Amino acid sequence: MTKPSGGGGPWSSGVEMHKFDESTEDLASAIFRYSLDRVRTDPPLDGPRSHQELWEAVGQTITEEGLGGETVLTAFADHLAPACLSSDHPRFLSFVPGAPTNASVLFDLVVGASAMCAASWLEAAGTVYAENQALRWVADLVGLPEDAGGCFASGGTMGNLSALIVGRDQAMRRREAAGSGRPTRWSVVASDGAHSSIDSAARVMDVDVLLAATDDDRRLRGDAVRAAIAARPEDTEVFAVVATAGTTNLGVVDALDEVAEAAAEHEAWFHVDAAYGGAALAADSARPHFAGIDRCDSVVIDPHKWLFAPFDCCALLYRQPEVARLAHTQHASYLDPINSDSEWNPTDYGHFLTRRARGLPFWFSLAAHGTKAYSKAVERTLEVTRAGAELVAATPHLDLVLDPVLSVLAFRRTGWEQMDYDAWSAQLMAEGTAFVVPTQVDGEPALRICIVNPLTTVDDIAVVLDSLA
C-alpha cells in the first residue's frame, strides 16, 4: 500500500458522514469482510513496530478532507493491526491473554451499531436486563445471595476502585452514626501479592495500604491481616481488607475464609480481587481453592480475561447493592429522570456515568453456548497447565517456582540471568513463535506462562519449552 494522501473522502461534509449511501454500503461490506476473515482464520501473533516504521508505512491519517473509509481500513489492516499483538493467539502467554469466543466478538459489532448508552434502565432497559442475567451467573459462581448485584465496569482497576469507594463510604457512615469524627487516615489491608491496581486505587482515594505478609505458600492468611491491623499507626482506621483470588504473577489464591473472618472481626469491608482467577470457579477441579469467597462484600471477575469476552469487561458485584448506590449514585437536575424511577442503573454501582454496553458480548456468548461449555473450556485450560507443569518438571534445565494453583506456570532456566531471559523473549517474538516475557519472583528473574485460551495446547507449551534448550 502507498501512503495515503489528502484528497476528498466521501464524507467531506458534516451532514453526509451521518447519512447512509452507496459509499457506506461499500465500507460496511469491507469492514464485515475484514471482521469475518479475522474470526475465521488462525490469529496472527504479530508484534510492535517503531514509530518511524509506522510513519513510513502509513504517514498522516488525520487530514482536513479525509481519506475515505476504505483507504483508512486498508491502512489499518495492512500496517496498524499487524503492529499489535493478538492476545487471542494460542501462544500469547504473557500478562493475562484474551480469548474471546467468535460469538462475543461478532456481537461486539452489534453493540457498536446499536448506539446505546448503557448507563441507566431508562436508556437501555433491555441491555441492563441481559447484562444482569450474565452477572447473576457470575454471582452464583461466587455463591452470593439472590439480592446481590452490580454492573460491568471497564476492568479490574476500575472495579477495585469502585468497590473500595463503597467500603470507605460504609465506614464513614458507620462512624457518623456513632457520633465519631473521621480518623486522621484511612487505610486498607492487602498483601504484597495484591494487584497494582489496589495501590493505584489507594493513591486516588488518598488512603494508605498496610501490607500484610504472606505465608510460605505465598497466600495471605487471617493472622497476617490481624497483625497488620494491630500494627497500624495511631488514629488510622482500616476500612477494608483485600484478598486476591488468583494473583496475576503466580496465580495464588489467598486463604479467603481466614481473611474474611479477620475482616469481620474488625468490621472491615471484605473485597476479593478475582479479576484473573475468579473464572476458575466455573471449573469443579478448582473450586476448593476458593473456600470463603462467598463471604465477600464485593468481588471483581474479568470476563475479558478467562471467560472469553472481548476487552473491556469486568463483572463488579456487591453482596448488598443498596450500599453501593449510596456511594455511587450521581445527583444533578438533568439526572432526575434517571434516578427517580429506574429499576436498575448500572451507573449507580461504579465510579463512572457514561457507559458502553460492555457486558452484552459476554451475555450473548454465554446465552448462545450455555454455561456447561464455559465450564469445560476453563477446565481444559487447567488441564493444559497441569500437563505443562509436568513437562517443566521433566526437563532437567528447568525448575518450577511452585506447582500451579490455577493456570499460571512460573519457572526458571538453570544458569540464566536477566539478559538471557530478555534476549530469548525478544527472539521468540521476532520469530513469531510465541509471546512470553520474563517476570520477577522473589527479586530474581523467571518465566511466566498464563494459559486462558482453550485453543492453547500442550504442544504449544512444548514448543516454548523446547526453545529453552
N, C-alpha and C positions, 0 to 999 in steps of 0.2 A: 504493500500500500504506500502511496505517496503521501507526504504530509498534507493535511487539508489546508485550504486557504479560504479566506472570507469570500463571500460571493452570492449572497441572496438565497438563503434557505427558504423552504416553503412557508415558514411561519414568520415572515418579516413584519407582520402587523400584529399588534397586541390582541386583536379580536380573532384573527384567523387561527392563532395557535390553540384556541379553545374549541374550534369547530371541527367536526368530523367530515373529512373529504377524502378524495382518492389517495392523497399522499399519506393520510392517517391509516387508511386501509393497507397500503403497501408497507408502512412502518410496522403495523401490528403483525402482519404476516412475517416480516423479517424477525421481529422480536420473538414471536411464537416459535419460529424455526430454530432460532438460537437456543431458546429455553428447552425445547424438546430435544435438541441434539445434546444439550448439557446433561439432561437426566437419563437419556437412553444409552449413553456411551460411558465407558470407564473414565472416571475423572482424571484429568492430568494433575501431576503434583505441582509443576511449575515452580516459580521462585522469584524473589525480588530482583529488580533491576535498578541501576543508579538513576538519579535524576537526569543526568546527561544523556544516558541511553534512551530514556523515555522522551526527552525533548527532541532528540534526533529522529525518533520514530514517529512521534505524534505532533509535536510542536504546540502552538497555541490553539486551544479548543474554544475558548470563550471570545467571541467576536461580536461586533455590532450587528452584522447582518445575519449571523447564524450559518451553520454549515449544512444543515439538513439532517434529519434524523437518521437516515440510513448511513450517511457518511460518518456520523459520530458513533453509531453502533459498530461499524466496521473498525473504527479506531479502537474501540473498547475490546472487541472480540479478538482482533489481531495483535494488539500490543499491550493494552492495560490489564485485561484479565489474565494473560499469561505472566504478568508481573506480580500476581497474587498467589499465595499458596492455597491450594484447595484443601480445606480442612476435612472434607469427606473422602479424601484419598485413603485407601486401606493402610498405607504406610505413613500417613501423617500421624505421628505417635508422640508428639511433644505437647506441652501445655495440657489442655483438655480438648481433644478434637471435637468436631461436629460431624454428625452422620444423619442428616435429615432424611426421612422417607421421601420417596418420589411424590406421594400423595400430599405431604405437607409442603413441599417445595412448589408444586403446581398450584395448591390452594393459596399460597402466598401471593400469586398473581391475582387471584380473585380478591384478596384483601385490598391490594393496591387499587384495583379497578373499581372497588365499591365505594371508595371515598368516604369512609366512616371515621368520625372522631368518637372513639370508644371510651369516652371519659365518664358517661352517665347513662342511666337507664333511659332517660328522656331521648337522648340522641341515638342510642344503639341497644335497644332492649333485646333484640334477637341475638346480637353478638354477645352481650353480657350473659344471657341465658345459656348460650352454648359454652362460653368460657367457664361459667360456674359449674357446669357438669364435668368439665375436664378437671377443674380444681377439686371437685368433690372426690374424684377418683384418687388424686394425689393425697387428699386429706384422709381417705380411707386407708391408703398405704401406711400413712403415719400413725393412724389409729386415733385421730382427733374426733371429737363428738359431732353429732349431726348439725349443730348450730355453728360449727366452725366455718370460717370463710376468709376471703381476702381478695386478691387480684393478681394479675400478671404484670410484673414490672420488667424493666429492661434487662436486668441481670442481677447476679448475687450482690454486687456492690450497692446498687440502689435498694435491693430488698433488705440487706442487712442494715443499711442506714435507716430505712423506713421503720423496721422493727424496733431498733434501738431508740428511735424517737418516741415510739409508743411506750417503751419500757420506762424511759425517763419521765414522760408525761404522767404515767401512773404513779411513779414515786413522788412527783411534785404534788399531785392531787392528794395522795395519802398524807403527806406532811401538812398540807394546808388544812385538811380535815381534822388533823390532830392539833392544830394551832401552832405548828412548828414552822420556823423560818427555813429558808434554803440553806443547805450546807455550804461551806466555803468552796468545796469542789465536789463534783460528781465523778464517779468512776465506774468502770466496767471491768470485770474479771475475764480474762481469756488466757489461753495457753500460748506458748511460743510457736506452736504449730498452726495457730489460727491464720486464716487468710488475711492478706494485706489489707483487704477492704475494711476489716474491723478497726485497724489503726487509722485508716483514712476516714471512716465514719466518726471516730473519736475526735480527730482534728477538726472536722466540720462542725461537730457539736460542742467543741471546746470542753471535752471531758478527758479524764485520764484513763489509761489502760494499765491495770495491775496484772502483770504476767504471773501465772501460776505454773509451777514446774510440772513436767510430765514424767511418767514413770519409765522404767526400763523398756517397756513396750511402746514408748512414745505416746501414751494415752494420758489425757487429763482425767484425774480422779477426784473424788469428793474431798478427801483430806487435803489435797493441794489447794482446792478452792477455799476451804475453811482457813488454811494457813495464809493465803493471800489476803483474805478479808480481814483476818486478825492483825495482819501487819500493815494495814492501810494507814496512811497519815491521819493525824488527828483532825477532826471536823471534815472528814471525807466520807461520803456515803456511797456505797456500792448499790447502784440501781439495777444492774443486770449482770448475768453470768452467761457467757457464750461458750457453748460446746461445739465441736466440729465433728460432723458425721461424714468422714471421708476427707482427710487433709489433702490439699492439692498436690503437695510434693510427694507424699508417700502413701496416701490412701488409708490412713489410720482413722479408726472410729473411736472417739473418746468414750469413757465409761459413763454413758448417758444417764443411767439410773442413779449412779452415785452423785453425779454433778447436779441432777435435778433435785436430789434430796438436800444437798448443801445449799442450793439456791433457795429452796423453800424455807429452810431454817432461818435464813436472813431476809425473807420476804423480797427477794430479788427476782426480777424478770428473768425467765429461763428461755434463752433463744438458742436455737440449733441452726448452725450454718451447714446445711446438707446440699449446697449448691451442686457440687460434683457427685458426692456419694449417695445422696438420697434415692436416686433412681434404683439402686441395688435393692431397695425394699420390694421391688417387683419380682425379685428372684428368691425363691424359697431357700436356696442354699446360703444366702447372705443375710437373711432376716435376723438370725440370732445376734449378729453384731450390733443391732440397733435397739436392744432392750432398753426401755426407758424413754425413747424418743416421743412416745405418746404423752409424756408429761410436760412437753414444751408449752410455753405461752405463745411462741411464734417459731416459724421454721421457713427456710427458703430451700427450694429444689429447682434447679435449672433444667427444664426440658430440652433446651438447646445444647446441653452437654451430653446426656446419656439417655434421654427419652426421645431422641430422633426428631426434634423440631428444628426449624431454621432459626438462625440468630435474628432477633434477640428475644429471649423468653425465659422469665423467672417466675415460678409459682411462689407467691408470698402468702402464707396462711397464718391466721390467728386463732387461738382457742376461743377467744371472746372478741369477735369482730367489733362489737359496740365500743370497746375501749380504743380501738384503732380509729374509729370515726371521731371520737372526742379529740384525738391528737391531730388528725389529718384533714378533716373537712375544712375547706376554704369558704370564707364568707365574703360576699360582695353583692351589691344590689343586682347586678346582671346575672348572678348565680342563683338568685332566689327561685326561679322556676325549676332549677335542677334540685335544689336542696329541700324544697317544700313538699314535694310529693314524688318520691322515687323509691322503687323497690330495692335497688342495689346500685350504687355508684362506685365503680372501681377506683375513681379518684379519691374516695374517702378513706382508702386503705394504704396509700403510699404517698411518697413525697414527690408528687407531680400533679399536673392538671390535664393539659392536652396529652392525649394518649392514642397510639395506633392500636388496632385490634390484634395485638401480638400473640394472644393465646389461640386465635382461630385456626392457624395452620396445625397446631398441636391437636386441638379438638377434632379437626376434620380427619386427620390421620388416625387418631385414637378411635373415633367413631367408625371409620371405614374398615380398619383392620381388626379391631377388638383388643381387649386388654390381654388376652392369652398370648397373642402374637408379641406384644411388648414384653411380657414376662419371659417368653422363650428367647427373644433377641438379647435381653440383658443377661440371661443365664448363659447364652452362648459366649458372650464376651468374657464372662468369668471363667468359663471352661478353657478358653484360649489363653487367658492369663495364667491359670494354673499349669497348663501344659508348657507355656513359655518359661515359667519358673523352673520346671523340671529340666528344660533344655539348658538354662543358665547353670543349674546345679551340676549338670553332667559335663560341663565344659571346664577343663582344668584351669584355664587362664581367666575365668570369670568368677566373681564372688557376689552372691546375693547380699544386699544390705539387710533385708528382712524378708520373711515369707510374705507374699502378697496377702493383704486383707481383702481388698476389693479388686480393682483392675489396674493397679499401678505396679509395674516391675521396676525395682531400683537395684542396680548392681554396679560393680566396678570391674575394670580391666586391670589385671595384675601388672604392676610396673609402670602404669601410665600416669602422667602428670596433666595439669590443666591444658597445656598447649597440645598434648597428644589428643585429648578429647575434642578440643576445638577444631583441630585440623581434620580429624576423622569425620566430625559432624558436617563441616563445610564440604568435604569431598562427597559425602553421601548425598547431600542435597544437590550439589553441582551435577552429579551423575544422574539425578532424577530417580535415585533408588529409594530413598526414604527421608523423612524429616524427623530427626532425633537430636535435640540439643542437650548439652550437659546441664547438670544441676549441682547443687551443693548439699551434702549431708554431713552433719557434724563438722562443718568447716572444711571438708575435703571434697574434691570433685567426684562426681559419679554420673552414671547414665540413668535416665528415667524414661520408661515407655508407658504410655497411658493408652489403654485399649477400651474404646467405647463404640467402635464401629463393628457391627455384626459381620461385615464383609472382610474384616481383618482375620487372617487365618494363621495357624501355627507355622505354616510355610513362610508367611510374611515375616514372622518373628525370627525364624531360622535364617532368612536372608540377611537380616540385620546383624544377628549374632555371628554369622559366618564371616562378615566383613571385618570383624574384630580380631581375626586370627593373626 
